[in-house]
Amino acid sequence: MLNNWREEIVNSFTTINGQRINNSVIESKNRMIEKLIYNANGFTNFKRTRNRILYCLNPNDTFTL
């Protein structure tokens, strides 16, 4: 197994600015979107849903319909 996945294992230890690369930020954003949709019991307007998600992910930005 280690021979087959050697390159991927070595790449997992790559650092940028002293920190290892991982996908935890993306997983966190995906989880926030899932919670928004679940708590809303389903949105009917796609544009409004999109704007709500974008606002919740970054409240400093502004979005219009």
N, C-alpha and C positions, 0 to 999 in steps of 0.2 A: 504494500500500500504506500509506504513512504517513497519508494522509487517512482511510482506512478504520479504522485501528487507533490513531488519535491519542489518544483518551481512555484506552485501556489503556496506551499508552506513557507518557503523562503520569502516570497513577496508579502506574506502577512506580517513580517517583522520590519517592513520598510517604514521609515519614519520621515515625517515632514515637519519641520520646526520643532523637533523633539517629541512629537506625538505620533503614535501608530495610526495608520489609516483603518477606519472601520465604517460600518454603515449604520451606526446607532442614531445619527441625526435623522436620516431618512426614515428609519423605522419609527422614530418618535413622531415625525410629521404624519406618516401614514396612520398611526394609531390615533392621533388627534382628529384626523378626517373621519375615521371610522366612528369615533365617539360622537362627533357632530351629527353625522347622518343617523346614527342610532337614536340619539336623544331627540332629534327632530321628528321622529316617526315618519321619515320620508319627506322629501321636498317635492313640490309639484312644478316649480319654476326653476329651470336649469340656470338661467343667468343669476338669479337671486342666490341660488345654492352656491354657485361658483364664487360670487362676490363675498358671501358669508365665510366660505372656507379660506379665501385669500386674506380676508380681514383678520380672522382668528389666527392664522399663521404668522401674520405680520401687521399688528394694529397701527403701526406708524405710517403705512401706506394708505392711499385712498383709492377707491374703486367706484365706478359709476355703472349704471345699467345702460 
